Amino acid sequence: MITVEKLSRRYGDVTVVDDVSFEVRPGRTTGFVGANGAGKTTTMRMIMGVLSASAGEVRWKGEPITADVRRSFGYMPEERGLYPRMNLVDQLVYFARLHGLDPRDARSRVDELLEHFDLTDRGSDLLDTLSLGNQQRVQIAASLVHRPTALVLDEPFSGLDPLAVDSMVDLLQQEAADLPLLFSSHQLDLVERLCDDLVILAGGRVVAAGPVDELRDRGAVRYRVVMDGADAAWLRDLRGVRTLDVDGEEALVELDGLKPAELTRAAFERGPVVEVARMHQPLSDIFRESVR
Ligand SMILES: Nc1ncnc2c1ncn2[C@@H]1O[C@H](COP(=O)(O)OP(=O)(O)OP(=O)(O)O)[C@@H](O)[C@H]1O
């Protein structure tokens, strides 16, 4: 487990990361979200030791993190860092060797990853001849080449189409299922789909953190009512309900005194019903409310 404990970073008088604490647990995917400039990259750089902290510390399995432990992590930096004019095999072997794999092990690991990433036939191609999606796959492969103990990925999915995202997610789930995985992203739908835990940063501070399910449950419970061929506007006059939106046969409501079963009964009394469904609060709402 990676523990970030009261981490701060100042530039002159400006504090860009302010007393940030959270945990990244093994076997769990932790999403790191926040508006542009919230401090995500700065925090990740401090976790990786690329940038020193002004205060606070990073721990690994409860102990202060060391350079050796950091070397064992897989890191995908925001500025990337592969060599555009080097072929895939040579550069992945190079990274594996930098991490201490012997030549034979490095080569077999690279072959394994290229196969896994469906890039075997591109092994001798230069990186910059690959599509953006394939270059991102190589970036991920580079972060996995030394069989890391944890993964810290700065916007690994940016610029990818939905199918490329799905295939990257599959690969990560196969290769890194048991590892602590922290990744930053602006794609909230993706974060919602992938993450077990969430850390929301605003202005350098953690404004919400915890399991995604718990964060969702903290918000108001909403119900979607869909009538069959009848206007749903009657919900506006129902006592014990706050109507958030009505669109023809559909309405979104919050219960304000009424019980769920009473809402369902009231709907059936008004006419044919397609559904009365409890809605999870979307992550985008949690995000907006947290950073407000
Ligand atoms: N070397 C630096 N000197 C001064 N300020 C800096 C420096 N590096 C970063 N900052 C500032 O720190 C703040 C946090 O930046 P950071 O890149 O960590 O945010 P972020 O959440 O990763 O943003 P984005 O989503 O846009 O990548 C920003 O206001 C940025 O301008």
The ligand as an SDF file (V2000), in Angstrom:
LIG
                    3D

 31 33  0  0  0  0  0  0  0  0999 V2000
    7.7590   24.4800  -11.5330 N   0  0  0  0  0  0  0  0  0  0  0  0
    6.6540   25.1460  -11.1490 C   0  0  0  0  0  0  0  0  0  0  0  0
    6.7210   26.4190  -10.6810 N   0  0  0  0  0  0  0  0  0  0  0  0
    5.6130   27.0680  -10.2760 C   0  0  0  0  0  0  0  0  0  0  0  0
    4.3550   26.5350  -10.2990 N   0  0  0  0  0  0  0  0  0  0  0  0
    4.2360   25.2860  -10.7520 C   0  0  0  0  0  0  0  0  0  0  0  0
    5.3600   24.5250  -11.2020 C   0  0  0  0  0  0  0  0  0  0  0  0
    4.9050   23.2970  -11.5810 N   0  0  0  0  0  0  0  0  0  0  0  0
    3.5710   23.3130  -11.3970 C   0  0  0  0  0  0  0  0  0  0  0  0
    3.1650   24.4990  -10.9060 N   0  0  0  0  0  0  0  0  0  0  0  0
    1.7900   24.8930  -10.5790 C   0  0  0  0  0  0  0  0  0  0  0  0
    1.2640   23.9300   -9.6950 O   0  0  0  0  0  0  0  0  0  0  0  0
   -0.1360   23.8080   -9.8850 C   0  0  0  0  0  0  0  0  0  0  0  0
   -0.4900   22.3380   -9.9710 C   0  0  0  0  0  0  0  0  0  0  0  0
   -0.0190   21.8260  -11.2100 O   0  0  0  0  0  0  0  0  0  0  0  0
   -0.2000   20.2870  -11.6070 P   0  0  0  0  0  0  0  0  0  0  0  0
    0.4610   20.1110  -12.9340 O   0  0  0  0  0  0  0  0  0  0  0  0
    0.2460   19.4300  -10.4960 O   0  0  0  0  0  0  0  0  0  0  0  0
   -1.7880   20.1830  -11.7560 O   0  0  0  0  0  0  0  0  0  0  0  0
   -2.6550   19.0160  -12.4010 P   0  0  0  0  0  0  0  0  0  0  0  0
   -3.7710   18.7530  -11.4480 O   0  0  0  0  0  0  0  0  0  0  0  0
   -1.7920   17.8710  -12.7660 O   0  0  0  0  0  0  0  0  0  0  0  0
   -3.2150   19.7270  -13.7050 O   0  0  0  0  0  0  0  0  0  0  0  0
   -3.6110   19.1270  -15.1560 P   0  0  0  0  0  0  0  0  0  0  0  0
   -4.8820   18.3780  -14.9590 O   0  0  0  0  0  0  0  0  0  0  0  0
   -3.7890   20.3570  -15.9710 O   0  0  0  0  0  0  0  0  0  0  0  0
   -2.4730   18.2630  -15.6110 O   0  0  0  0  0  0  0  0  0  0  0  0
   -0.4910   24.6110  -11.1340 C   0  0  0  0  0  0  0  0  0  0  0  0
   -1.0570   25.8390  -10.7260 O   0  0  0  0  0  0  0  0  0  0  0  0
    0.8550   24.8170  -11.7790 C   0  0  0  0  0  0  0  0  0  0  0  0
    0.8830   26.0310  -12.4900 O   0  0  0  0  0  0  0  0  0  0  0  0
  1  2  1  0
  2  3  1  0
  2  7  2  0
  3  4  2  0
  4  5  1  0
  5  6  2  0
  6  7  1  0
  6 10  1  0
  7  8  1  0
  8  9  2  0
  9 10  1  0
 10 11  1  0
 11 12  1  0
 11 30  1  0
 12 13  1  0
 13 14  1  0
 13 28  1  0
 14 15  1  0
 15 16  1  0
 16 17  2  0
 16 18  1  0
 16 19  1  0
 19 20  1  0
 20 21  2  0
 20 22  1  0
 20 23  1  0
 23 24  1  0
 24 25  2  0
 24 26  1  0
 24 27  1  0
 28 29  1  0
 28 30  1  0
 30 31  1  0
M  END
$$$$
